[in-house]
Amino acid sequence: MGQLRRASELRQVELTDAALRLVATRGIAALTTRSLAAEVGLSSGAIFRHFASLEALLEAVVARVEAVLESTYPAADLPPVERLRRFVVARSTAVGSQLGILRLVLSEQFLLALPRRGSDRLTACVQRSRAFVLACLREGQRSGELRAELPAETLAPIVMGTVQMLALSPLRARRREAEARRVVDSLFALLGSPVVARSSSRKRSP
């Protein structure tokens, strides 16, 4: 019984990931039981052995998005700038591997096409991401690691835009992650406090 349940859970993940691929490449309007069945090589009827309805499938897709996004938040006890660094790399790498996530959370049209509860949950994901970035920026400014002369609200879109740009990179996952680290180094060189930078420079001088 346990093996059957595990097999069903794996199939559900496969189906939700396939649904996200369809959303990424053809839009949410193309997500039907027939197109999903063709994507994974099943019959349309077989889909309903794992999901009672298309709405149930969409709810599972939302849950999958939540799980992927949740996995990109670093440990809360890390310093704020390190938390933000890890978040940018992890989020851009994860979303880059599932571009349907980006289309779902950023497109108002896609959000409206979802059941209301699913749309609200994805909106909450976006709000939590923004709140996380803002909190890290503000903590970094208070600690003197980040520039304090620019409001965190002004810097947050730059950070989130960097995540989106990196996610859209055509590179494969491992190379995308390496690229993300290089871009993040440059980003924080720009956001870093000039006082900290000068202090670090003096320490490196002979």
C-alpha positions as CSV (number, residue, x, y, z in Angstrom):
1,M,0.0,0.0,0.0
2,G,2.8,2.4,0.9
3,Q,4.6,1.7,-2.4
4,L,1.4,2.5,-4.3
5,R,0.9,5.7,-2.4
6,R,4.5,6.7,-3.1
7,A,4.2,5.9,-6.8
8,S,1.0,8.0,-7.0
9,E,2.7,10.9,-5.2
10,L,5.6,10.7,-7.7
11,R,3.2,10.7,-10.6
12,Q,1.4,13.7,-9.2
13,V,4.7,15.6,-9.0
14,E,5.5,14.6,-12.5
15,L,2.1,15.8,-13.7
16,T,2.4,19.2,-11.9
17,D,5.9,19.7,-13.3
18,A,4.6,18.9,-16.8
19,A,1.8,21.4,-16.2
20,L,4.3,24.1,-15.4
21,R,6.2,23.3,-18.5
22,L,3.0,23.7,-20.6
23,V,2.3,27.0,-18.8
24,A,5.9,28.2,-19.6
25,T,5.8,27.3,-23.2
26,R,2.2,27.6,-24.3
27,G,0.4,29.6,-21.6
28,I,-2.2,28.5,-19.0
29,A,-5.0,28.5,-21.7
30,A,-3.2,25.5,-23.2
31,L,-3.3,23.5,-20.0
32,T,-6.0,20.9,-20.5
33,T,-6.2,17.3,-19.4
34,R,-5.6,16.3,-23.1
35,S,-2.5,18.5,-23.5
36,L,-1.1,17.3,-20.2
37,A,-1.7,13.7,-21.0
38,A,0.1,14.1,-24.3
39,E,3.0,15.8,-22.5
40,V,3.6,12.9,-20.1
41,G,2.5,10.1,-22.4
42,L,-0.7,9.1,-20.6
43,S,-4.4,8.9,-21.7
44,S,-6.7,11.7,-20.6
45,G,-8.6,9.4,-18.4
46,A,-5.4,8.4,-16.6
47,I,-5.0,12.0,-15.3
48,F,-8.1,11.6,-13.3
49,R,-6.7,8.6,-11.4
50,H,-4.4,11.2,-9.7
51,F,-6.5,14.3,-9.7
52,A,-10.3,14.4,-9.4
53,S,-10.6,17.5,-11.7
54,L,-8.7,20.1,-13.6
55,E,-9.3,22.4,-10.7
56,A,-7.7,19.9,-8.3
57,L,-4.7,19.7,-10.7
58,L,-4.4,23.5,-10.7
59,E,-4.4,23.5,-6.9
60,A,-1.6,20.9,-6.9
61,V,0.3,23.1,-9.3
62,V,0.0,26.0,-6.9
63,A,1.2,23.8,-4.1
64,R,4.2,22.7,-6.2
65,V,5.0,26.4,-6.8
66,E,4.8,27.1,-3.1
67,A,7.1,24.2,-2.3
68,V,9.7,25.2,-4.9
69,L,9.7,28.8,-3.7
70,E,9.8,27.8,0.0
71,S,12.9,25.7,-0.6
72,T,14.8,28.8,-1.8
73,Y,14.7,30.6,1.6
74,P,18.0,30.3,3.4
75,A,18.4,29.7,7.2
76,A,17.0,32.6,9.2
77,D,20.1,32.8,11.5
78,L,22.5,33.8,8.7
79,P,23.7,37.4,8.4
80,P,21.3,39.5,6.3
81,V,23.5,40.0,3.3
82,E,24.5,36.3,3.2
83,R,20.8,35.4,3.4
84,L,20.0,37.7,0.5
85,R,23.0,36.3,-1.5
86,R,21.8,32.7,-1.0
87,F,18.2,33.6,-1.8
88,V,19.1,35.3,-5.1
89,V,21.2,32.3,-6.3
90,A,18.7,29.6,-5.0
91,R,15.6,31.4,-6.3
92,S,16.9,32.2,-9.7
93,T,18.3,28.6,-10.2
94,A,15.1,27.0,-9.0
95,V,12.7,29.2,-11.0
96,G,15.0,29.0,-14.0
97,S,14.4,25.3,-14.0
98,Q,10.7,25.8,-13.8
99,L,9.9,28.9,-15.9
100,G,6.1,28.2,-15.6
101,I,6.5,29.4,-12.0
102,L,7.7,32.8,-13.2
103,R,4.8,33.1,-15.7
104,L,2.2,32.1,-13.0
105,V,3.4,34.5,-10.3
106,L,4.1,37.5,-12.5
107,S,1.2,37.4,-15.0
108,E,-2.1,38.9,-13.8
109,Q,-3.8,37.1,-16.7
110,F,-2.5,33.7,-15.4
111,L,-3.5,34.6,-11.8
112,L,-7.0,35.4,-12.9
113,A,-7.2,32.0,-14.8
114,L,-6.6,30.1,-11.6
115,P,-9.2,29.2,-9.0
116,R,-9.5,32.2,-6.6
117,R,-7.9,30.3,-3.7
118,G,-4.9,29.4,-5.9
119,S,-4.5,32.9,-7.1
120,D,-4.5,34.2,-3.5
121,R,-1.9,31.7,-2.5
122,L,0.5,32.7,-5.4
123,T,-0.1,36.4,-4.6
124,A,0.9,35.6,-1.0
125,C,4.1,33.9,-2.3
126,V,5.1,37.1,-4.2
127,Q,4.3,39.3,-1.1
128,R,6.4,37.0,1.1
129,S,9.3,37.2,-1.3
130,R,9.2,40.9,-1.4
131,A,9.0,41.1,2.4
132,F,12.0,38.8,2.8
133,V,14.1,40.9,0.4
134,L,13.1,44.1,2.2
135,A,13.9,42.7,5.6
136,C,17.3,41.6,4.5
137,L,18.1,44.9,2.9
138,R,17.0,46.9,6.0
139,E,19.0,44.7,8.3
140,G,22.0,45.0,6.0
141,Q,21.6,48.8,6.1
142,R,21.3,48.9,9.8
143,S,24.4,46.7,10.2
144,G,26.4,49.0,7.9
145,E,27.0,46.3,5.3
146,L,24.7,47.9,2.6
147,R,24.3,51.5,1.4
148,A,21.9,53.3,3.7
149,E,21.4,56.4,1.6
150,L,19.0,54.6,-0.7
151,P,15.6,53.3,0.6
152,A,15.3,49.6,0.8
153,E,12.0,50.0,-1.1
154,T,14.1,51.4,-4.0
155,L,16.7,48.6,-3.9
156,A,14.2,45.7,-3.6
157,P,13.0,45.8,-7.2
158,I,16.6,45.8,-8.3
159,V,17.2,42.6,-6.4
160,M,14.0,40.9,-7.6
161,G,14.7,42.0,-11.2
162,T,18.1,40.3,-10.9
163,V,16.4,37.1,-9.8
164,Q,14.1,37.3,-12.8
165,M,16.9,38.1,-15.3
166,L,19.0,35.2,-14.0
167,A,16.0,32.8,-14.1
168,L,15.5,33.6,-17.7
169,S,19.1,32.8,-18.6
170,P,19.3,30.0,-21.3
171,L,22.1,28.3,-19.5
172,R,21.7,24.9,-17.9
173,A,21.1,24.7,-14.2
174,R,24.8,24.3,-13.1
175,R,26.1,27.0,-15.3
176,R,23.1,29.2,-14.4
177,E,24.0,28.9,-10.7
178,A,27.6,29.8,-11.4
179,E,26.4,32.8,-13.5
180,A,24.1,33.8,-10.6
181,R,27.0,33.8,-8.2
182,R,29.0,36.1,-10.4
183,V,26.1,38.5,-10.9
184,V,25.3,38.5,-7.2
185,D,29.0,39.4,-6.4
186,S,28.7,42.4,-8.8
187,L,25.2,43.3,-7.4
188,F,26.5,43.4,-3.8
189,A,29.6,45.3,-4.8
190,L,27.2,48.0,-6.0
191,L,24.9,47.8,-3.0
192,G,27.7,47.5,-0.4
193,S,28.4,50.3,2.0
194,P,31.3,52.5,0.8
195,V,32.6,52.6,4.4
196,V,32.8,48.8,4.6
197,A,34.5,48.7,1.2
198,R,37.1,51.3,2.2
199,S,37.7,49.5,5.5
200,S,38.2,46.1,3.6
201,S,40.5,47.8,1.2
202,R,42.7,49.2,3.9
203,K,42.9,45.7,5.6
204,R,44.1,44.2,2.3
205,S,46.8,46.8,1.9
206,P,50.4,45.7,2.9
